[in-house]
Amino acid sequence: PRLSRRRRGPAAPHEEHAAIVVQAYARGAAVRRAQVATRTLAKEVVSSHYVYVRYTIYSIHAIDAVNQSFHADFKLEMRLVDLTTVHKRSPLHRVFLNEENLASIPFITIANAIDAEACEMAIITLNPTDPPGIVRWEQRFRGNIRLIQVLHNFPFDTQELKIELRTEWHFRQLRPMMGSGCSQVHALAEWDLREPLPLYCYRNESQRACATITVQASRRSFFYVWNVMVVNFILCTLGFTAFGIENFILGDRSGITLTLLLTLMAFKFTVADIIPKVSYFTFIDVYMFIGFLFLIAIIVENFIIAGATTRGFYRIPDAEAIDFQIMLYLAYFWAGFHVLMVAMIGLYFFRLRNRLQPVMPLEDAHSVDSIYVNPLSGFTTHRGGSKHHWRRVRYTVRDALNEKVLSKKAVRARRTAAKTAGKGSASTAGPGLGAAG
C-alpha cells in the first residue's frame, strides 16, 4: 500500500527494454502456437484415415454359462477427421450435426451380438477446443452378446467377456483413445468383474477396421463348492459305513452302497441344470465322476470279499484282514485325491494371478456375500467373513456382560439407598413415638 501511494516517475530505460522483450516473447509464443496448430491440422489431414475410439461400460450382468451369453450396456466415442465440416465449426460453442452432414458415416455393428443394437441416436458434435475438421461421434448400445467360454476349470474359471466391434471402413484404421473404462456400480452375485483390458484394434480377413472390448470376470465358486462338491463328498464318504457290517453279509452292504449310488445319480441329474453342457469334462465333472468310480469300487470289493468268504476261498479272519486293508487303501486314495485336487486348484490360481486385472471396487461387493443375524443383539450385518462375524459376537457378548454387571451394581446401589433411607426414617421417627407414648 505504501508503494502504491508513491508517485511513479517516467520509466527507466532498462524498464522499457524489459517491456519490449516481454512483448517480443509473447508475439513469438503466439507465432509458435499458430505453427503448432497448423502442423497439427496438417498431420490430422494427412493421417485422416485414423479414427480414435474409446468406450464406457455402464453395466454387465446376466452372465449365463449355460446359455453362453451376457448382457452389456456400453457407449462408444469416436474422433475422426471430416474436412467437409470445417465451415460449420463455431469458435464459441458446440455445433450438433446429423449423419447426413458427414462424408463418412461410422457404421458400427457388433459381430458377436445375439440381439444387441443401438439404443440411442448417434450424437455428432463439433467442439470449439478441437482443431478444425475433427468430429466427435458417440452412440450407446445395449443387448445380449454371445459368450465363448472355456470351461475346463469350472467352477474356478475366469472368463473374458468380449464385445467384437466391426466397421465398414476399408480405408480407415481404428486406434484406442485415453479414457476407456467401466462405470458399473452394482456387483454380481456369481462373478467378480475386473478392470477392462485396453481396446484391441485390428483388421479382419476382409481388411475392415475392427476392435475388441474385453472385460475379465472371475466366477465365485462358493455356491458350487458347498452345494455340489461338498454334497458329493459326503455321499461318497458315507460308502465307508458299509465296512462296519460283516464282510460275508453282502445284502446289507450292497443295500448301503447301492442306495448311495442311486442317490448320487439322482443328485447329478438335479444339478445338471446349473452345470454347463459342454462336450468335454470340466473340473466339477471330473470330481463327480471320480465319486461314482469310488462307490463302484466299494461295491465290487464287497462282492468279491463276500463271494470268496462264502465259497471258502478265505477263512473269516483272513477275509476280515483283507477287507480292512482294502478299506485303508480306499481311504488313502480318497484322501490323496482331495489333496491333489486342492493342490491343482492352488497351482491354477498361482499361474493365473499375473494375467488377471484388478477386481473393480464395486459398492455392494460385500453385501452379496452373506447375511448374518446376531441372535444376541438382534441386528443384521451384510459384511461377509466369519472373522468379522465372530468378532462382532465377541464384542456383543462383552457388552451384554458389561450391561449385566452394571445392572447388578445398579440393583445393589438401589438396595443400599433403600436401606439407608429406611434407617434414616426410623431414627427420625423414634423420639416422636416415645414422646407420644
C-alpha positions in Angstrom: 0.0 0.0 0.0 2.8 2.4 0.7 4.4 1.8 -2.6 1.1 2.3 -4.4 0.7 5.8 -2.9 4.1 6.9 -4.2 4.1 8.8 -7.5 5.9 7.0 -10.2 8.1 9.0 -12.5 9.0 8.2 -16.1 10.1 4.7 -16.8 13.8 4.0 -16.7 15.5 2.9 -19.9 16.1 -0.6 -18.6 12.4 -1.0 -17.8 11.4 0.0 -21.3 13.8 -2.6 -22.7 12.3 -5.3 -20.4 8.8 -4.5 -21.6 9.9 -4.7 -25.3 11.5 -8.0 -24.6 8.3 -9.4 -22.9 6.2 -8.2 -25.8 8.5 -9.8 -28.3 8.5 -13.1 -26.4 4.6 -13.0 -26.3 4.5 -12.4 -30.1 6.9 -15.3 -30.6 4.9 -17.6 -28.4 1.7 -16.8 -30.3 3.5 -17.4 -33.6 4.8 -20.8 -32.3 1.3 -21.8 -31.1 -0.1 -21.0 -34.5 2.6 -23.0 -36.2 1.9 -26.0 -33.9 -1.8 -25.7 -34.6 -1.1 -25.6 -38.3 1.2 -28.6 -38.1 -1.3 -30.5 -36.0 -4.1 -29.8 -38.5 -1.8 -30.8 -41.4 -0.9 -34.0 -39.5 -4.6 -34.8 -38.9 -5.4 -34.1 -42.6 -2.6 -36.4 -43.7 -3.5 -39.1 -41.2 -7.2 -38.7 -41.6 -7.5 -42.5 -42.0 -7.0 -42.8 -38.3 -10.2 -43.0 -36.1 -9.7 -42.7 -32.3 -12.1 -44.8 -30.3 -12.9 -45.2 -26.6 -15.7 -46.9 -24.7 -17.6 -46.6 -21.4 -19.3 -49.7 -20.0 -22.3 -48.8 -17.9 -23.3 -52.3 -16.8 -22.6 -56.0 -17.4 -24.9 -58.6 -15.9 -26.8 -61.8 -16.7 -23.6 -63.8 -17.4 -25.1 -67.2 -18.2 -22.7 -70.1 -18.5 -25.4 -72.5 -19.6 -26.8 -70.3 -22.5 -23.3 -68.9 -23.3 -24.4 -65.2 -23.2 -24.2 -62.0 -21.2 -26.0 -58.6 -21.2 -24.0 -55.4 -21.8 -24.8 -51.7 -21.8 -22.0 -49.5 -23.2 -21.2 -46.3 -25.1 -18.7 -45.8 -28.0 -17.0 -42.5 -28.6 -15.0 -41.7 -31.8 -13.0 -38.8 -33.1 -12.5 -38.7 -36.8 -11.4 -36.2 -39.4 -14.0 -34.9 -41.8 -13.0 -31.8 -43.7 -16.5 -31.2 -45.1 -17.5 -29.9 -41.6 -14.8 -27.2 -41.3 -17.1 -24.3 -42.4 -19.7 -25.4 -39.9 -17.5 -25.1 -36.9 -18.1 -22.4 -34.3 -15.3 -20.9 -32.2 -17.6 -20.3 -29.2 -20.0 -23.2 -28.7 -20.5 -26.8 -29.8 -22.3 -27.5 -33.0 -24.6 -30.5 -33.3 -24.7 -32.3 -36.6 -26.5 -35.3 -38.0 -25.2 -38.2 -40.1 -26.2 -36.5 -43.3 -23.6 -33.8 -42.7 -20.7 -36.4 -42.6 -18.8 -37.6 -45.7 -18.0 -40.9 -43.9 -20.7 -42.2 -41.5 -19.4 -44.5 -38.7 -21.4 -47.6 -39.4 -20.7 -49.8 -36.3 -22.0 -53.4 -35.8 -21.5 -55.9 -33.0 -20.2 -59.1 -34.6 -20.9 -61.4 -31.7 -24.3 -59.9 -30.8 -27.4 -62.0 -30.2 -29.9 -59.2 -30.0 -27.7 -56.2 -29.2 -28.2 -52.9 -31.1 -28.0 -49.2 -30.8 -30.5 -47.9 -28.1 -30.0 -44.2 -28.7 -29.4 -41.9 -31.7 -25.9 -41.0 -32.5 -24.6 -37.7 -31.2 -22.3 -35.8 -33.6 -20.7 -32.6 -32.4 -18.0 -30.1 -33.4 -16.2 -28.9 -30.3 -14.6 -25.4 -30.4 -11.5 -26.8 -28.5 -10.7 -29.3 -31.2 -8.8 -28.4 -34.4 -10.9 -27.7 -37.5 -12.2 -30.8 -39.2 -12.3 -33.0 -36.0 -15.7 -34.6 -35.5 -16.9 -36.2 -32.2 -19.3 -39.1 -32.6 -20.9 -41.1 -29.8 -23.6 -43.7 -29.5 -25.0 -46.1 -26.9 -25.6 -49.8 -27.4 -27.4 -52.4 -25.3 -28.4 -56.1 -25.6 -27.3 -59.7 -25.2 -23.9 -60.7 -26.5 -22.7 -64.2 -27.3 -20.0 -65.5 -24.9 -17.5 -68.1 -25.9 -16.4 -69.7 -22.7 -13.6 -72.1 -21.9 -15.0 -74.2 -19.0 -12.2 -76.7 -18.3 -11.7 -75.3 -14.8 -15.4 -74.8 -14.0 -16.4 -73.6 -11.3 -13.0 -72.0 -10.6 -12.7 -70.4 -14.1 -12.2 -66.8 -15.3 -13.9 -65.8 -18.5 -13.2 -63.0 -20.9 -16.3 -61.1 -21.9 -15.6 -59.8 -25.4 -17.5 -57.3 -27.5 -16.5 -57.6 -31.1 -16.9 -54.2 -32.9 -16.9 -54.2 -36.7 -17.0 -51.3 -39.1 -17.4 -50.9 -42.9 -14.2 -48.9 -43.3 -11.6 -50.3 -45.6 -9.5 -47.1 -45.9 -9.5 -46.1 -42.2 -7.9 -47.6 -39.1 -9.1 -47.6 -35.5 -6.8 -46.6 -32.7 -7.5 -46.6 -28.9 -8.0 -43.3 -27.2 -7.4 -42.5 -23.5 -10.4 -42.5 -21.1 -11.9 -46.0 -21.7 -13.3 -47.7 -18.6 -16.2 -49.2 -16.7 -18.6 -47.2 -14.6 -20.7 -50.1 -13.2 -21.9 -49.7 -9.7 -23.6 -52.9 -8.6 -21.8 -56.1 -8.1 -22.8 -59.5 -9.4 -23.8 -62.4 -7.2 -21.8 -65.1 -9.0 -19.0 -63.1 -10.7 -16.2 -60.7 -9.7 -15.7 -58.2 -12.5 -12.2 -57.0 -13.2 -10.8 -53.8 -14.8 -11.3 -53.7 -18.6 -8.4 -54.5 -20.8 -7.1 -51.9 -23.3 -9.0 -51.7 -26.5 -7.6 -54.0 -29.1 -7.8 -52.7 -32.7 -7.1 -54.8 -35.8 -8.2 -55.6 -39.3 -10.1 -58.7 -40.1 -9.8 -61.1 -43.0 -11.7 -58.7 -45.3 -9.4 -55.8 -44.2 -12.1 -54.0 -42.4 -11.3 -51.9 -39.3 -12.4 -53.8 -36.1 -11.9 -53.5 -32.4 -12.5 -55.8 -29.3 -13.6 -54.7 -25.8 -12.5 -57.3 -23.2 -13.6 -57.5 -19.6 -12.4 -60.3 -17.3 -14.9 -61.9 -14.9 -13.9 -64.5 -12.3 -16.6 -66.9 -11.1 -17.4 -67.0 -7.4 -17.2 -70.8 -6.7 -18.7 -70.7 -3.2 -22.1 -71.9 -4.4 -20.8 -74.8 -6.4 -18.3 -75.9 -3.7 -20.8 -76.1 -0.9 -24.0 -77.2 -2.8 -22.4 -79.6 -5.3 -18.9 -80.7 -4.4 -19.4 -81.0 -0.6 -22.6 -82.9 -1.0 -20.9 -85.2 -3.5 -18.0 -85.7 -1.0 -20.4 -86.6 1.9 -22.4 -89.1 -0.2 -19.2 -90.8 -1.4 -17.6 -90.8 2.1 -20.7 -92.5 3.6 -19.7 -95.5 1.5 -17.2 -96.4 4.2 -20.1 -97.2 6.5 -20.6 -100.5 4.6 -17.3 -101.8 6.1 -19.0 -101.7 9.5 -21.1 -104.8 8.5 -19.7 -108.3 8.4 -18.0 -108.9 5.1 -20.0 -112.1 4.3 -23.4 -110.3 4.6 -23.5 -109.0 1.1 -27.1 -107.9 1.1 -26.7 -105.4 3.9 -23.5 -104.0 2.5 -24.8 -103.7 -1.1 -28.0 -102.1 0.3 -26.0 -99.2 1.7 -23.6 -98.7 -1.3 -26.3 -99.1 -4.0 -28.6 -96.7 -2.1 -25.8 -94.1 -2.0 -25.0 -94.7 -5.7 -28.6 -94.2 -6.7 -28.8 -91.1 -4.5 -25.6 -89.7 -6.2 -27.1 -90.4 -9.7 -30.3 -88.5 -8.7 -28.2 -85.7 -7.3 -26.3 -85.4 -10.6 -29.5 -85.1 -12.6 -30.7 -82.5 -10.1 -27.7 -80.2 -10.5 -27.5 -80.8 -14.3 -29.4 -77.5 -15.0 -26.8 -75.4 -13.3 -23.8 -77.1 -14.8 -22.7 -76.0 -18.4 -23.5 -78.6 -21.1 -20.2 -79.0 -22.9 -18.6 -81.9 -24.8 -15.6 -82.2 -22.5 -15.0 -82.8 -18.8 -15.0 -79.8 -16.5 -13.4 -79.8 -13.1 -16.6 -80.5 -11.4 -17.5 -83.3 -13.8 -14.2 -85.0 -13.1 -14.8 -84.7 -9.4 -18.3 -86.2 -9.6 -17.2 -89.0 -12.0 -14.4 -90.0 -9.6 -17.0 -90.2 -6.8 -19.1 -92.6 -9.0 -16.0 -94.7 -9.6 -15.2 -94.7 -5.8 -18.6 -96.0 -4.9 -18.5 -98.6 -7.6 -15.1 -99.8 -6.3 -16.6 -100.2 -2.9 -19.4 -102.3 -4.3 -17.1 -104.5 -6.3 -14.8 -105.0 -3.3 -17.8 -106.0 -1.1 -19.0 -108.5 -3.8 -15.5 -110.1 -4.2 -14.9 -110.4 -0.4 -18.3 -111.8 0.3 -18.1 -114.3 -2.6 -14.7 -115.5 -1.6 -15.7 -115.9 2.1 -18.9 -117.7 1.2 -17.2 -120.2 -1.1 -14.4 -120.9 1.3 -11.5 -119.3 -0.6 -10.7 -117.3 2.6 -11.3 -118.0 6.2 -13.3 -115.4 8.0 -10.3 -113.9 10.0 -8.3 -113.7 6.8 -11.2 -112.2 4.9 -11.7 -109.6 7.6 -8.0 -108.7 7.5 -8.0 -108.3 3.7 -11.2 -106.3 3.9 -9.7 -104.0 6.4 -6.6 -103.5 4.3 -8.6 -102.7 1.2 -10.7 -100.2 3.3 -7.4 -98.5 4.3 -6.2 -98.3 0.7 -9.5 -96.8 -0.4 -9.3 -94.2 2.4 -5.8 -93.3 1.4 -6.8 -93.0 -2.2 -9.8 -90.8 -1.3 -7.7 -88.5 1.0 -4.9 -88.3 -1.5 -7.3 -87.5 -4.4 -8.7 -84.5 -2.4 -5.2 -83.3 -1.6 -4.3 -83.5 -5.3 -7.4 -81.6 -6.3 -6.7 -78.8 -3.8 -3.1 -78.6 -5.0 -4.3 -78.3 -8.6 -6.7 -75.5 -7.7 -3.9 -73.6 -5.9 -1.5 -74.1 -8.8 -4.1 -72.9 -11.3 -4.7 -69.7 -9.3 -1.0 -69.2 -8.8 -0.4 -69.3 -12.6 -3.4 -67.1 -13.3 -2.6 -64.3 -10.9 -0.2 -62.4 -13.4 -2.8 -62.5 -16.2 -5.7 -61.1 -14.3 -6.6 -57.4 -13.9 -7.5 -55.9 -10.5 -11.0 -56.5 -9.3 -13.3 -53.5 -9.7 -14.2 -51.8 -6.4 -17.9 -52.0 -6.6 -20.1 -50.5 -3.9 -22.0 -53.6 -2.8 -19.3 -56.2 -3.4 -19.5 -57.4 0.2 -23.3 -57.1 0.7 -24.0 -60.0 -1.7 -21.6 -62.4 0.1 -23.7 -63.4 3.1 -26.0 -62.1 5.8 -25.5 -62.8 9.5 -28.2 -62.3 12.1 -26.8 -62.0 15.5 -29.3 -63.5 18.0 -27.6 -61.8 21.0 -28.3 -58.2 19.8 -30.9 -58.7 17.1 -29.1 -56.7 14.3 -28.4 -57.9 10.8 -25.0 -57.4 9.1 -24.2 -57.7 5.4 -20.5 -58.0 5.7 -19.1 -61.4 4.7 -16.5 -63.3 6.5 -16.6 -65.4 9.7 -13.7 -63.4 11.2 -15.8 -60.2 11.3 -18.9 -62.2 12.4 -17.2 -63.8 15.4 -15.5 -60.5 16.3 -19.0 -58.9 16.5 -20.3 -61.8 18.5 -17.4 -61.4 21.0 -18.0 -57.7 21.3 -21.7 -58.2 21.7 -21.2 -60.8 24.5 -18.8 -58.5 26.2 -21.3 -55.6 26.0 -24.0 -57.9 27.3 -21.9 -59.0 30.3 -21.0 -55.3 31.0 -24.7 -54.4 30.9 -25.4 -57.3 33.3 -22.7 -56.2 35.7 -23.9 -52.6 35.5 -27.5 -53.7 36.1 -26.3 -55.7 39.2 -24.4 -52.7 40.5 -27.5 -50.6 39.9 -29.7 -53.0 41.8 -27.2 -53.2 44.7 -27.0 -49.4 44.8 -30.8 -49.1 44.9 -31.0 -51.6 47.7 -28.3 -49.8 49.7 -30.1 -46.5 49.1 -33.3 -48.1 50.3 -31.7 -49.4 53.4 -30.1 -46.1 54.2 -33.4 -44.3 53.7 -35.1 -46.8 56.0 -32.6 -46.3 58.8 -32.8 -42.6 58.4 -36.6 -42.6 58.7 -36.5 -44.9 61.7 -34.0 -42.7 63.5 -36.2 -39.6 62.9 -39.4 -41.3 63.8 -38.1 -42.9 67.1 -38.2 -39.9 69.6 -41.6 -38.8 68.4 -43.1 -42.2 69.1 -41.5 -42.3 72.5 -42.8 -38.9 73.4 -46.2 -39.7 72.2 -46.2 -42.9 74.3 
